[in-house]
Amino acid sequence: MRQLHKSKRPVVLTVDGKAAAIVQDAAAYQRLLNIAARADAREGIRQGLEEARQGKGRPAREFLEEFAAKQGIPR
């Protein structure tokens, strides 16, 4: 734990000379989670834009009218 706090870098734990686990501090782990979440969001946006370029999808008004009708929401 001292090495982890001092270096602020992940520590690789080995078994028989092979990496078995990586230990990192909570702040570094949270940064990693945040990076992964941003990457997921960007990929979702990229896919949506690609589908729009391909003509997939439909107008929002059409969707909202259908949704309201299915859910019994008065317009």
PDB file of N, H, CA, C and O in Angstrom:
ATOM      1  N   MET A   1       0.828  -1.189   0.000  1.00  0.00           N
ATOM      2  CA  MET A   1       0.000   0.000   0.000  1.00  0.00           C
ATOM      3  C   MET A   1       0.873   1.253   0.000  1.00  0.00           C
ATOM      4  O   MET A   1       0.514   2.261  -0.608  1.00  0.00           O
ATOM      5  N   ARG A   2       2.004   1.191   0.673  1.00  0.00           N
ATOM      6  H   ARG A   2       2.295   0.371   1.167  1.00  0.00           H
ATOM      7  CA  ARG A   2       2.906   2.354   0.665  1.00  0.00           C
ATOM      8  C   ARG A   2       3.372   2.662  -0.751  1.00  0.00           C
ATOM      9  O   ARG A   2       3.389   3.819  -1.172  1.00  0.00           O
ATOM     10  N   GLN A   3       3.751   1.618  -1.482  1.00  0.00           N
ATOM     11  H   GLN A   3       3.738   0.678  -1.140  1.00  0.00           H
ATOM     12  CA  GLN A   3       4.209   1.809  -2.863  1.00  0.00           C
ATOM     13  C   GLN A   3       3.088   2.413  -3.705  1.00  0.00           C
ATOM     14  O   GLN A   3       3.338   3.298  -4.523  1.00  0.00           O
ATOM     15  N   LEU A   4       1.884   1.954  -3.518  1.00  0.00           N
ATOM     16  H   LEU A   4       1.681   1.235  -2.854  1.00  0.00           H
ATOM     17  CA  LEU A   4       0.736   2.448  -4.265  1.00  0.00           C
ATOM     18  C   LEU A   4       0.500   3.924  -3.986  1.00  0.00           C
ATOM     19  O   LEU A   4       0.320   4.709  -4.916  1.00  0.00           O
ATOM     20  N   HIS A   5       0.500   4.304  -2.727  1.00  0.00           N
ATOM     21  H   HIS A   5       0.646   3.666  -1.971  1.00  0.00           H
ATOM     22  CA  HIS A   5       0.288   5.706  -2.360  1.00  0.00           C
ATOM     23  C   HIS A   5       1.443   6.590  -2.810  1.00  0.00           C
ATOM     24  O   HIS A   5       1.232   7.729  -3.227  1.00  0.00           O
ATOM     25  N   LYS A   6       2.654   6.072  -2.728  1.00  0.00           N
ATOM     26  H   LYS A   6       2.825   5.147  -2.389  1.00  0.00           H
ATOM     27  CA  LYS A   6       3.828   6.867  -3.100  1.00  0.00           C
ATOM     28  C   LYS A   6       3.905   7.090  -4.600  1.00  0.00           C
ATOM     29  O   LYS A   6       4.129   8.216  -5.043  1.00  0.00           O
ATOM     30  N   SER A   7       3.727   6.047  -5.385  1.00  0.00           N
ATOM     31  H   SER A   7       3.545   5.132  -5.025  1.00  0.00           H
ATOM     32  CA  SER A   7       3.901   6.156  -6.831  1.00  0.00           C
ATOM     33  C   SER A   7       2.643   6.611  -7.561  1.00  0.00           C
ATOM     34  O   SER A   7       2.734   7.154  -8.663  1.00  0.00           O
ATOM     35  N   LYS A   8       1.468   6.399  -6.964  1.00  0.00           N
ATOM     36  H   LYS A   8       1.394   5.958  -6.069  1.00  0.00           H
ATOM     37  CA  LYS A   8       0.182   6.702  -7.616  1.00  0.00           C
ATOM     38  C   LYS A   8       0.001   5.901  -8.899  1.00  0.00           C
ATOM     39  O   LYS A   8      -0.793   6.275  -9.763  1.00  0.00           O
ATOM     40  N   ARG A   9       0.734   4.802  -9.024  1.00  0.00           N
ATOM     41  H   ARG A   9       1.378   4.497  -8.322  1.00  0.00           H
ATOM     42  CA  ARG A   9       0.645   3.947 -10.201  1.00  0.00           C
ATOM     43  C   ARG A   9       0.151   2.574  -9.778  1.00  0.00           C
ATOM     44  O   ARG A   9       0.393   2.143  -8.650  1.00  0.00           O
ATOM     45  N   PRO A  10      -0.544   1.883 -10.679  1.00  0.00           N
ATOM     46  CA  PRO A  10      -1.016   0.539 -10.344  1.00  0.00           C
ATOM     47  C   PRO A  10       0.149  -0.396 -10.011  1.00  0.00           C
ATOM     48  O   PRO A  10       1.257  -0.244 -10.525  1.00  0.00           O
ATOM     49  N   VAL A  11      -0.129  -1.353  -9.148  1.00  0.00           N
ATOM     50  H   VAL A  11      -1.030  -1.477  -8.730  1.00  0.00           H
ATOM     51  CA  VAL A  11       0.868  -2.346  -8.763  1.00  0.00           C
ATOM     52  C   VAL A  11       0.409  -3.698  -9.309  1.00  0.00           C
ATOM     53  O   VAL A  11      -0.733  -4.107  -9.101  1.00  0.00           O
ATOM     54  N   VAL A  12       1.310  -4.382 -10.007  1.00  0.00           N
ATOM     55  H   VAL A  12       2.238  -4.049 -10.176  1.00  0.00           H
ATOM     56  CA  VAL A  12       0.995  -5.694 -10.571  1.00  0.00           C
ATOM     57  C   VAL A  12       1.403  -6.756  -9.564  1.00  0.00           C
ATOM     58  O   VAL A  12       2.553  -6.807  -9.127  1.00  0.00           O
ATOM     59  N   LEU A  13       0.451  -7.602  -9.202  1.00  0.00           N
ATOM     60  H   LEU A  13      -0.483  -7.561  -9.556  1.00  0.00           H
ATOM     61  CA  LEU A  13       0.733  -8.713  -8.301  1.00  0.00           C
ATOM     62  C   LEU A  13       0.928  -9.961  -9.153  1.00  0.00           C
ATOM     63  O   LEU A  13       0.164 -10.211 -10.085  1.00  0.00           O
ATOM     64  N   THR A  14       1.941 -10.728  -8.831  1.00  0.00           N
ATOM     65  H   THR A  14       2.562 -10.524  -8.074  1.00  0.00           H
ATOM     66  CA  THR A  14       2.261 -11.894  -9.651  1.00  0.00           C
ATOM     67  C   THR A  14       2.147 -13.191  -8.860  1.00  0.00           C
ATOM     68  O   THR A  14       2.283 -13.227  -7.637  1.00  0.00           O
ATOM     69  N   VAL A  15       1.894 -14.243  -9.610  1.00  0.00           N
ATOM     70  H   VAL A  15       1.784 -14.215 -10.604  1.00  0.00           H
ATOM     71  CA  VAL A  15       1.913 -15.600  -9.066  1.00  0.00           C
ATOM     72  C   VAL A  15       2.797 -16.407 -10.001  1.00  0.00           C
ATOM     73  O   VAL A  15       2.531 -16.490 -11.200  1.00  0.00           O
ATOM     74  N   ASP A  16       3.838 -16.996  -9.457  1.00  0.00           N
ATOM     75  H   ASP A  16       4.054 -16.930  -8.483  1.00  0.00           H
ATOM     76  CA  ASP A  16       4.803 -17.754 -10.265  1.00  0.00           C
ATOM     77  C   ASP A  16       5.364 -16.926 -11.412  1.00  0.00           C
ATOM     78  O   ASP A  16       5.582 -17.429 -12.514  1.00  0.00           O
ATOM     79  N   GLY A  17       5.592 -15.652 -11.134  1.00  0.00           N
ATOM     80  H   GLY A  17       5.414 -15.243 -10.239  1.00  0.00           H
ATOM     81  CA  GLY A  17       6.199 -14.773 -12.126  1.00  0.00           C
ATOM     82  C   GLY A  17       5.261 -14.256 -13.201  1.00  0.00           C
ATOM     83  O   GLY A  17       5.703 -13.569 -14.121  1.00  0.00           O
ATOM     84  N   LYS A  18       3.983 -14.567 -13.106  1.00  0.00           N
ATOM     85  H   LYS A  18       3.623 -15.125 -12.358  1.00  0.00           H
ATOM     86  CA  LYS A  18       3.009 -14.103 -14.103  1.00  0.00           C
ATOM     87  C   LYS A  18       2.009 -13.167 -13.445  1.00  0.00           C
ATOM     88  O   LYS A  18       1.586 -13.386 -12.310  1.00  0.00           O
ATOM     89  N   ALA A  19       1.638 -12.125 -14.170  1.00  0.00           N
ATOM     90  H   ALA A  19       1.982 -11.947 -15.093  1.00  0.00           H
ATOM     91  CA  ALA A  19       0.669 -11.165 -13.645  1.00  0.00           C
ATOM     92  C   ALA A  19      -0.618 -11.886 -13.279  1.00  0.00           C
ATOM     93  O   ALA A  19      -1.162 -12.651 -14.075  1.00  0.00           O
ATOM     94  N   ALA A  20      -1.105 -11.634 -12.055  1.00  0.00           N
ATOM     95  H   ALA A  20      -0.663 -11.012 -11.407  1.00  0.00           H
ATOM     96  CA  ALA A  20      -2.322 -12.277 -11.585  1.00  0.00           C
ATOM     97  C   ALA A  20      -3.399 -11.248 -11.237  1.00  0.00           C
ATOM     98  O   ALA A  20      -4.592 -11.526 -11.360  1.00  0.00           O
ATOM     99  N   ALA A  21      -2.975 -10.064 -10.804  1.00  0.00           N
ATOM    100  H   ALA A  21      -2.006  -9.838 -10.704  1.00  0.00           H
ATOM    101  CA  ALA A  21      -3.937  -9.026 -10.430  1.00  0.00           C
ATOM    102  C   ALA A  21      -3.235  -7.675 -10.461  1.00  0.00           C
ATOM    103  O   ALA A  21      -2.013  -7.580 -10.343  1.00  0.00           O
ATOM    104  N   ILE A  22      -4.037  -6.650 -10.620  1.00  0.00           N
ATOM    105  H   ILE A  22      -5.029  -6.727 -10.716  1.00  0.00           H
ATOM    106  CA  ILE A  22      -3.518  -5.287 -10.574  1.00  0.00           C
ATOM    107  C   ILE A  22      -4.270  -4.545  -9.491  1.00  0.00           C
ATOM    108  O   ILE A  22      -5.498  -4.600  -9.423  1.00  0.00           O
ATOM    109  N   VAL A  23      -3.530  -3.852  -8.649  1.00  0.00           N
ATOM    110  H   VAL A  23      -2.532  -3.807  -8.705  1.00  0.00           H
ATOM    111  CA  VAL A  23      -4.119  -3.071  -7.567  1.00  0.00           C
ATOM    112  C   VAL A  23      -3.846  -1.607  -7.870  1.00  0.00           C
ATOM    113  O   VAL A  23      -2.724  -1.217  -8.192  1.00  0.00           O
ATOM    114  N   GLN A  24      -4.917  -0.795  -7.758  1.00  0.00           N
ATOM    115  H   GLN A  24      -5.828  -1.112  -7.496  1.00  0.00           H
ATOM    116  CA  GLN A  24      -4.732   0.637  -7.963  1.00  0.00           C
ATOM    117  C   GLN A  24      -5.569   1.391  -6.946  1.00  0.00           C
ATOM    118  O   GLN A  24      -6.504   0.838  -6.368  1.00  0.00           O
ATOM    119  N   ASP A  25      -5.228   2.662  -6.730  1.00  0.00           N
ATOM    120  H   ASP A  25      -4.468   3.110  -7.200  1.00  0.00           H
ATOM    121  CA  ASP A  25      -5.979   3.419  -5.740  1.00  0.00           C
ATOM    122  C   ASP A  25      -7.359   3.780  -6.279  1.00  0.00           C
ATOM    123  O   ASP A  25      -7.596   3.736  -7.486  1.00  0.00           O
ATOM    124  N   ALA A  26      -8.254   4.132  -5.382  1.00  0.00           N
ATOM    125  H   ALA A  26      -8.061   4.167  -4.402  1.00  0.00           H
ATOM    126  CA  ALA A  26      -9.654   4.376  -5.738  1.00  0.00           C
ATOM    127  C   ALA A  26      -9.793   5.527  -6.729  1.00  0.00           C
ATOM    128  O   ALA A  26     -10.625   5.454  -7.634  1.00  0.00           O
ATOM    129  N   ALA A  27      -9.004   6.580  -6.582  1.00  0.00           N
ATOM    130  H   ALA A  27      -8.328   6.639  -5.847  1.00  0.00           H
ATOM    131  CA  ALA A  27      -9.100   7.733  -7.486  1.00  0.00           C
ATOM    132  C   ALA A  27      -8.719   7.325  -8.911  1.00  0.00           C
ATOM    133  O   ALA A  27      -9.377   7.729  -9.870  1.00  0.00           O
ATOM    134  N   ALA A  28      -7.667   6.533  -9.049  1.00  0.00           N
ATOM    135  H   ALA A  28      -7.132   6.206  -8.270  1.00  0.00           H
ATOM    136  CA  ALA A  28      -7.248   6.076 -10.373  1.00  0.00           C
ATOM    137  C   ALA A  28      -8.311   5.179 -10.990  1.00  0.00           C
ATOM    138  O   ALA A  28      -8.560   5.251 -12.193  1.00  0.00           O
ATOM    139  N   TYR A  29      -8.934   4.342 -10.185  1.00  0.00           N
ATOM    140  H   TYR A  29      -8.731   4.284  -9.208  1.00  0.00           H
ATOM    141  CA  TYR A  29      -9.988   3.464 -10.683  1.00  0.00           C
ATOM    142  C   TYR A  29     -11.179   4.283 -11.153  1.00  0.00           C
ATOM    143  O   TYR A  29     -11.761   3.983 -12.195  1.00  0.00           O
ATOM    144  N   GLN A  30     -11.548   5.309 -10.405  1.00  0.00           N
ATOM    145  H   GLN A  30     -11.075   5.553  -9.558  1.00  0.00           H
ATOM    146  CA  GLN A  30     -12.670   6.168 -10.793  1.00  0.00           C
ATOM    147  C   GLN A  30     -12.361   6.891 -12.092  1.00  0.00           C
ATOM    148  O   GLN A  30     -13.239   7.032 -12.943  1.00  0.00           O
ATOM    149  N   ARG A  31     -11.124   7.353 -12.259  1.00  0.00           N
ATOM    150  H   ARG A  31     -10.410   7.238 -11.568  1.00  0.00           H
ATOM    151  CA  ARG A  31     -10.736   7.996 -13.534  1.00  0.00           C
ATOM    152  C   ARG A  31     -10.898   7.015 -14.685  1.00  0.00           C
ATOM    153  O   ARG A  31     -11.383   7.387 -15.754  1.00  0.00           O
ATOM    154  N   LEU A  32     -10.502   5.779 -14.478  1.00  0.00           N
ATOM    155  H   LEU A  32     -10.109   5.477 -13.610  1.00  0.00           H
ATOM    156  CA  LEU A  32     -10.639   4.746 -15.506  1.00  0.00           C
ATOM    157  C   LEU A  32     -12.111   4.517 -15.863  1.00  0.00           C
ATOM    158  O   LEU A  32     -12.458   4.401 -17.038  1.00  0.00           O
ATOM    159  N   LEU A  33     -12.967   4.453 -14.849  1.00  0.00           N
ATOM    160  H   LEU A  33     -12.685   4.547 -13.894  1.00  0.00           H
ATOM    161  CA  LEU A  33     -14.401   4.296 -15.089  1.00  0.00           C
ATOM    162  C   LEU A  33     -14.967   5.478 -15.878  1.00  0.00           C
ATOM    163  O   LEU A  33     -15.787   5.292 -16.778  1.00  0.00           O
ATOM    164  N   ASN A  34     -14.531   6.685 -15.539  1.00  0.00           N
ATOM    165  H   ASN A  34     -13.866   6.836 -14.808  1.00  0.00           H
ATOM    166  CA  ASN A  34     -15.006   7.883 -16.238  1.00  0.00           C
ATOM    167  C   ASN A  34     -14.587   7.867 -17.706  1.00  0.00           C
ATOM    168  O   ASN A  34     -15.372   8.225 -18.584  1.00  0.00           O
ATOM    169  N   ILE A  35     -13.358   7.453 -17.969  1.00  0.00           N
ATOM    170  H   ILE A  35     -12.720   7.162 -17.256  1.00  0.00           H
ATOM    171  CA  ILE A  35     -12.867   7.366 -19.353  1.00  0.00           C
ATOM    172  C   ILE A  35     -13.687   6.348 -20.134  1.00  0.00           C
ATOM    173  O   ILE A  35     -14.064   6.597 -21.280  1.00  0.00           O
ATOM    174  N   ALA A  36     -13.961   5.210 -19.520  1.00  0.00           N
ATOM    175  H   ALA A  36     -13.655   5.008 -18.590  1.00  0.00           H
ATOM    176  CA  ALA A  36     -14.747   4.166 -20.193  1.00  0.00           C
ATOM    177  C   ALA A  36     -16.170   4.660 -20.474  1.00  0.00           C
ATOM    178  O   ALA A  36     -16.720   4.381 -21.540  1.00  0.00           O
ATOM    179  N   ALA A  37     -16.764   5.384 -19.539  1.00  0.00           N
ATOM    180  H   ALA A  37     -16.318   5.610 -18.673  1.00  0.00           H
ATOM    181  CA  ALA A  37     -18.123   5.900 -19.732  1.00  0.00           C
ATOM    182  C   ALA A  37     -18.158   6.897 -20.891  1.00  0.00           C
ATOM    183  O   ALA A  37     -19.083   6.877 -21.703  1.00  0.00           O
ATOM    184  N   ARG A  38     -17.152   7.766 -20.965  1.00  0.00           N
ATOM    185  H   ARG A  38     -16.401   7.782 -20.305  1.00  0.00           H
ATOM    186  CA  ARG A  38     -17.101   8.733 -22.081  1.00  0.00           C
ATOM    187  C   ARG A  38     -16.933   8.008 -23.405  1.00  0.00           C
ATOM    188  O   ARG A  38     -17.548   8.385 -24.402  1.00  0.00           O
ATOM    189  N   ALA A  39     -16.106   6.974 -23.424  1.00  0.00           N
ATOM    190  H   ALA A  39     -15.606   6.668 -22.613  1.00  0.00           H
ATOM    191  CA  ALA A  39     -15.901   6.206 -24.658  1.00  0.00           C
ATOM    192  C   ALA A  39     -17.202   5.544 -25.092  1.00  0.00           C
ATOM    193  O   ALA A  39     -17.520   5.528 -26.282  1.00  0.00           O
ATOM    194  N   ASP A  40     -17.963   4.993 -24.139  1.00  0.00           N
ATOM    195  H   ASP A  40     -17.706   5.006 -23.173  1.00  0.00           H
ATOM    196  CA  ASP A  40     -19.251   4.370 -24.459  1.00  0.00           C
ATOM    197  C   ASP A  40     -20.215   5.401 -25.035  1.00  0.00           C
ATOM    198  O   ASP A  40     -20.905   5.132 -26.019  1.00  0.00           O
ATOM    199  N   ALA A  41     -20.262   6.579 -24.422  1.00  0.00           N
ATOM    200  H   ALA A  41     -19.702   6.798 -23.623  1.00  0.00           H
ATOM    201  CA  ALA A  41     -21.157   7.634 -24.902  1.00  0.00           C
ATOM    202  C   ALA A  41     -20.771   8.058 -26.316  1.00  0.00           C
ATOM    203  O   ALA A  41     -21.636   8.224 -27.177  1.00  0.00           O
ATOM    204  N   ARG A  42     -19.491   8.232 -26.550  1.00  0.00           N
ATOM    205  H   ARG A  42     -18.789   8.098 -25.851  1.00  0.00           H
ATOM    206  CA  ARG A  42     -19.029   8.632 -27.896  1.00  0.00           C
ATOM    207  C   ARG A  42     -19.381   7.573 -28.931  1.00  0.00           C
ATOM    208  O   ARG A  42     -19.785   7.905 -30.045  1.00  0.00           O
ATOM    209  N   GLU A  43     -19.233   6.304 -28.574  1.00  0.00           N
ATOM    210  H   GLU A  43     -18.904   6.033 -27.669  1.00  0.00           H
ATOM    211  CA  GLU A  43     -19.560   5.232 -29.511  1.00  0.00           C
ATOM    212  C   GLU A  43     -21.049   5.223 -29.815  1.00  0.00           C
ATOM    213  O   GLU A  43     -21.443   5.011 -30.962  1.00  0.00           O
ATOM    214  N   GLY A  44     -21.875   5.449 -28.815  1.00  0.00           N
ATOM    215  H   GLY A  44     -21.555   5.621 -27.883  1.00  0.00           H
ATOM    216  CA  GLY A  44     -23.314   5.523 -29.035  1.00  0.00           C
ATOM    217  C   GLY A  44     -23.687   6.659 -29.962  1.00  0.00           C
ATOM    218  O   GLY A  44     -24.536   6.498 -30.838  1.00  0.00           O
ATOM    219  N   ILE A  45     -23.061   7.800 -29.774  1.00  0.00           N
ATOM    220  H   ILE A  45     -22.372   7.931 -29.062  1.00  0.00           H
ATOM    221  CA  ILE A  45     -23.307   8.949 -30.653  1.00  0.00           C
ATOM    222  C   ILE A  45     -22.839   8.638 -32.065  1.00  0.00           C
ATOM    223  O   ILE A  45     -23.532   8.950 -33.034  1.00  0.00           O
ATOM    224  N   ARG A  46     -21.667   8.026 -32.186  1.00  0.00           N
ATOM    225  H   ARG A  46     -21.105   7.773 -31.398  1.00  0.00           H
ATOM    226  CA  ARG A  46     -21.149   7.679 -33.504  1.00  0.00           C
ATOM    227  C   ARG A  46     -22.099   6.740 -34.234  1.00  0.00           C
ATOM    228  O   ARG A  46     -22.369   6.919 -35.422  1.00  0.00           O
ATOM    229  N   GLN A  47     -22.604   5.742 -33.523  1.00  0.00           N
ATOM    230  H   GLN A  47     -22.385   5.596 -32.558  1.00  0.00           H
ATOM    231  CA  GLN A  47     -23.530   4.795 -34.135  1.00  0.00           C
ATOM    232  C   GLN A  47     -24.819   5.484 -34.554  1.00  0.00           C
ATOM    233  O   GLN A  47     -25.346   5.210 -35.632  1.00  0.00           O
ATOM    234  N   GLY A  48     -25.328   6.370 -33.720  1.00  0.00           N
ATOM    235  H   GLY A  48     -24.900   6.593 -32.844  1.00  0.00           H
ATOM    236  CA  GLY A  48     -26.549   7.094 -34.050  1.00  0.00           C
ATOM    237  C   GLY A  48     -26.377   7.958 -35.276  1.00  0.00           C
ATOM    238  O   GLY A  48     -27.259   8.008 -36.134  1.00  0.00           O
ATOM    239  N   LEU A  49     -25.252   8.637 -35.368  1.00  0.00           N
ATOM    240  H   LEU A  49     -24.536   8.596 -34.671  1.00  0.00           H
ATOM    241  CA  LEU A  49     -24.985   9.475 -36.544  1.00  0.00           C
ATOM    242  C   LEU A  49     -24.864   8.624 -37.805  1.00  0.00           C
ATOM    243  O   LEU A  49     -25.353   9.007 -38.868  1.00  0.00           O
ATOM    244  N   GLU A  50     -24.218   7.484 -37.683  1.00  0.00           N
ATOM    245  H   GLU A  50     -23.821   7.173 -36.820  1.00  0.00           H
ATOM    246  CA  GLU A  50     -24.075   6.589 -38.835  1.00  0.00           C
ATOM    247  C   GLU A  50     -25.444   6.089 -39.291  1.00  0.00           C
ATOM    248  O   GLU A  50     -25.725   6.051 -40.490  1.00  0.00           O
ATOM    249  N   GLU A  51     -26.284   5.711 -38.354  1.00  0.00           N
ATOM    250  H   GLU A  51     -26.056   5.742 -37.381  1.00  0.00           H
ATOM    251  CA  GLU A  51     -27.626   5.253 -38.715  1.00  0.00           C
ATOM    252  C   GLU A  51     -28.426   6.374 -39.372  1.00  0.00           C
ATOM    253  O   GLU A  51     -29.182   6.125 -40.312  1.00  0.00           O
ATOM    254  N   ALA A  52     -28.269   7.596 -38.890  1.00  0.00           N
ATOM    255  H   ALA A  52     -27.655   7.798 -38.126  1.00  0.00           H
ATOM    256  CA  ALA A  52     -28.965   8.732 -39.500  1.00  0.00           C
ATOM    257  C   ALA A  52     -28.472   8.937 -40.935  1.00  0.00           C
ATOM    258  O   ALA A  52     -29.274   9.191 -41.835  1.00  0.00           O
ATOM    259  N   ARG A  53     -27.163   8.829 -41.152  1.00  0.00           N
ATOM    260  H   ARG A  53     -26.512   8.623 -40.421  1.00  0.00           H
ATOM    261  CA  ARG A  53     -26.612   8.965 -42.518  1.00  0.00           C
ATOM    262  C   ARG A  53     -27.159   7.888 -43.448  1.00  0.00           C
ATOM    263  O   ARG A  53     -27.317   8.115 -44.647  1.00  0.00           O
ATOM    264  N   GLN A  54     -27.446   6.714 -42.885  1.00  0.00           N
ATOM    265  H   GLN A  54     -27.317   6.530 -41.911  1.00  0.00           H
ATOM    266  CA  GLN A  54     -27.971   5.605 -43.680  1.00  0.00           C
ATOM    267  C   GLN A  54     -29.484   5.697 -43.870  1.00  0.00           C
ATOM    268  O   GLN A  54     -30.086   4.829 -44.501  1.00  0.00           O
ATOM    269  N   GLY A  55     -30.092   6.739 -43.328  1.00  0.00           N
ATOM    270  H   GLY A  55     -29.602   7.445 -42.815  1.00  0.00           H
ATOM    271  CA  GLY A  55     -31.521   6.929 -43.486  1.00  0.00           C
ATOM    272  C   GLY A  55     -32.369   6.113 -42.527  1.00  0.00           C
ATOM    273  O   GLY A  55     -33.586   6.028 -42.691  1.00  0.00           O
ATOM    274  N   LYS A  56     -31.743   5.520 -41.539  1.00  0.00           N
ATOM    275  H   LYS A  56     -30.754   5.589 -41.406  1.00  0.00           H
ATOM    276  CA  LYS A  56     -32.498   4.766 -40.542  1.00  0.00           C
ATOM    277  C   LYS A  56     -33.108   5.747 -39.545  1.00  0.00           C
ATOM    278  O   LYS A  56     -32.628   6.871 -39.394  1.00  0.00           O
ATOM    279  N   GLY A  57     -34.138   5.325 -38.886  1.00  0.00           N
ATOM    280  H   GLY A  57     -34.527   4.412 -39.008  1.00  0.00           H
ATOM    281  CA  GLY A  57     -34.790   6.199 -37.912  1.00  0.00           C
ATOM    282  C   GLY A  57     -36.048   6.799 -38.505  1.00  0.00           C
ATOM    283  O   GLY A  57     -36.460   6.471 -39.618  1.00  0.00           O
ATOM    284  N   ARG A  58     -36.648   7.696 -37.723  1.00  0.00           N
ATOM    285  H   ARG A  58     -36.314   7.962 -36.819  1.00  0.00           H
ATOM    286  CA  ARG A  58     -37.862   8.357 -38.185  1.00  0.00           C
ATOM    287  C   ARG A  58     -37.996   9.691 -37.471  1.00  0.00           C
ATOM    288  O   ARG A  58     -37.320   9.934 -36.471  1.00  0.00           O
ATOM    289  N   PRO A  59     -38.859  10.549 -37.975  1.00  0.00           N
ATOM    290  CA  PRO A  59     -39.004  11.867 -37.348  1.00  0.00           C
ATOM    291  C   PRO A  59     -39.457  11.755 -35.890  1.00  0.00           C
ATOM    292  O   PRO A  59     -40.244  10.875 -35.541  1.00  0.00           O
ATOM    293  N   ALA A  60     -38.960  12.640 -35.059  1.00  0.00           N
ATOM    294  H   ALA A  60     -38.320  13.355 -35.342  1.00  0.00           H
ATOM    295  CA  ALA A  60     -39.289  12.638 -33.634  1.00  0.00           C
ATOM    296  C   ALA A  60     -40.793  12.810 -33.426  1.00  0.00           C
ATOM    297  O   ALA A  60     -41.376  12.158 -32.560  1.00  0.00           O
ATOM    298  N   ARG A  61     -41.419  13.677 -34.208  1.00  0.00           N
ATOM    299  H   ARG A  61     -40.945  14.207 -34.911  1.00  0.00           H
ATOM    300  CA  ARG A  61     -42.855  13.910 -34.044  1.00  0.00           C
ATOM    301  C   ARG A  61     -43.635  12.610 -34.234  1.00  0.00           C
ATOM    302  O   ARG A  61     -44.559  12.316 -33.475  1.00  0.00           O
ATOM    303  N   GLU A  62     -43.259  11.835 -35.250  1.00  0.00           N
ATOM    304  H   GLU A  62     -42.509  12.073 -35.867  1.00  0.00           H
ATOM    305  CA  GLU A  62     -43.922  10.556 -35.512  1.00  0.00           C
ATOM    306  C   GLU A  62     -43.768   9.619 -34.324  1.00  0.00           C
ATOM    307  O   GLU A  62     -44.738   9.007 -33.878  1.00  0.00           O
ATOM    308  N   PHE A  63     -42.556   9.510 -33.820  1.00  0.00           N
ATOM    309  H   PHE A  63     -41.767  10.007 -34.183  1.00  0.00           H
ATOM    310  CA  PHE A  63     -42.313   8.646 -32.664  1.00  0.00           C
ATOM    311  C   PHE A  63     -43.112   9.105 -31.451  1.00  0.00           C
ATOM    312  O   PHE A  63     -43.751   8.289 -30.785  1.00  0.00           O
ATOM    313  N   LEU A  64     -43.082  10.409 -31.156  1.00  0.00           N
ATOM    314  H   LEU A  64     -42.563  11.071 -31.697  1.00  0.00           H
ATOM    315  CA  LEU A  64     -43.758  10.923 -29.969  1.00  0.00           C
ATOM    316  C   LEU A  64     -45.270  10.726 -30.048  1.00  0.00           C
ATOM    317  O   LEU A  64     -45.910  10.426 -29.040  1.00  0.00           O
ATOM    318  N   GLU A  65     -45.838  10.893 -31.231  1.00  0.00           N
ATOM    319  H   GLU A  65     -45.318  11.138 -32.049  1.00  0.00           H
ATOM    320  CA  GLU A  65     -47.272  10.666 -31.381  1.00  0.00           C
ATOM    321  C   GLU A  65     -47.615   9.194 -31.138  1.00  0.00           C
ATOM    322  O   GLU A  65     -48.596   8.881 -30.463  1.00  0.00           O
ATOM    323  N   GLU A  66     -46.806   8.305 -31.689  1.00  0.00           N
ATOM    324  H   GLU A  66     -46.010   8.559 -32.238  1.00  0.00           H
ATOM    325  CA  GLU A  66     -47.040   6.869 -31.479  1.00  0.00           C
ATOM    326  C   GLU A  66     -46.864   6.497 -30.007  1.00  0.00           C
ATOM    327  O   GLU A  66     -47.663   5.743 -29.453  1.00  0.00           O
ATOM    328  N   PHE A  67     -45.836   7.020 -29.389  1.00  0.00           N
ATOM    329  H   PHE A  67     -45.186   7.633 -29.840  1.00  0.00           H
ATOM    330  CA  PHE A  67     -45.569   6.738 -27.981  1.00  0.00           C
ATOM    331  C   PHE A  67     -46.717   7.225 -27.106  1.00  0.00           C
ATOM    332  O   PHE A  67     -47.184   6.501 -26.227  1.00  0.00           O
ATOM    333  N   ALA A  68     -47.166   8.442 -27.343  1.00  0.00           N
ATOM    334  H   ALA A  68     -46.786   9.031 -28.057  1.00  0.00           H
ATOM    335  CA  ALA A  68     -48.269   8.999 -26.554  1.00  0.00           C
ATOM    336  C   ALA A  68     -49.529   8.142 -26.716  1.00  0.00           C
ATOM    337  O   ALA A  68     -50.234   7.881 -25.741  1.00  0.00           O
ATOM    338  N   ALA A  69     -49.809   7.707 -27.940  1.00  0.00           N
ATOM    339  H   ALA A  69     -49.237   7.918 -28.733  1.00  0.00           H
ATOM    340  CA  ALA A  69     -50.986   6.881 -28.191  1.00  0.00           C
ATOM    341  C   ALA A  69     -50.868   5.546 -27.444  1.00  0.00           C
ATOM    342  O   ALA A  69     -51.830   5.109 -26.813  1.00  0.00           O
ATOM    343  N   LYS A  70     -49.717   4.905 -27.507  1.00  0.00           N
ATOM    344  H   LYS A  70     -48.935   5.260 -28.020  1.00  0.00           H
ATOM    345  CA  LYS A  70     -49.520   3.623 -26.833  1.00  0.00           C
ATOM    346  C   LYS A  70     -49.623   3.738 -25.320  1.00  0.00           C
ATOM    347  O   LYS A  70     -50.109   2.823 -24.656  1.00  0.00           O
ATOM    348  N   GLN A  71     -49.167   4.856 -24.777  1.00  0.00           N
ATOM    349  H   GLN A  71     -48.772   5.599 -25.316  1.00  0.00           H
ATOM    350  CA  GLN A  71     -49.147   5.041 -23.334  1.00  0.00           C
ATOM    351  C   GLN A  71     -50.428   5.700 -22.811  1.00  0.00           C
ATOM    352  O   GLN A  71     -50.591   5.886 -21.605  1.00  0.00           O
ATOM    353  N   GLY A  72     -51.321   6.046 -23.716  1.00  0.00           N
ATOM    354  H   GLY A  72     -51.189   5.895 -24.696  1.00  0.00           H
ATOM    355  CA  GLY A  72     -52.563   6.688 -23.288  1.00  0.00           C
ATOM    356  C   GLY A  72     -52.361   8.102 -22.788  1.00  0.00           C
ATOM    357  O   GLY A  72     -53.094   8.565 -21.914  1.00  0.00           O
ATOM    358  N   ILE A  73     -51.390   8.781 -23.325  1.00  0.00           N
ATOM    359  H   ILE A  73     -50.794   8.404 -24.035  1.00  0.00           H
ATOM    360  CA  ILE A  73     -51.093  10.148 -22.919  1.00  0.00           C
ATOM    361  C   ILE A  73     -51.900  11.084 -23.822  1.00  0.00           C
ATOM    362  O   ILE A  73     -51.735  11.057 -25.042  1.00  0.00           O
ATOM    363  N   PRO A  74     -52.773  11.913 -23.231  1.00  0.00           N
ATOM    364  CA  PRO A  74     -53.554  12.819 -24.077  1.00  0.00           C
ATOM    365  C   PRO A  74     -52.678  13.874 -24.726  1.00  0.00           C
ATOM    366  O   PRO A  74     -51.681  14.326 -24.162  1.00  0.00           O
ATOM    367  N   ARG A  75     -53.080  14.248 -25.923  1.00  0.00           N
ATOM    368  H   ARG A  75     -53.889  13.881 -26.381  1.00  0.00           H
ATOM    369  CA  ARG A  75     -52.290  15.256 -26.654  1.00  0.00           C
ATOM    370  C   ARG A  75     -53.064  16.538 -26.739  1.00  0.00           C
ATOM    371  O   ARG A  75     -52.580  17.514 -27.313  1.00  0.00           O
TER     372      ARG A  75
END
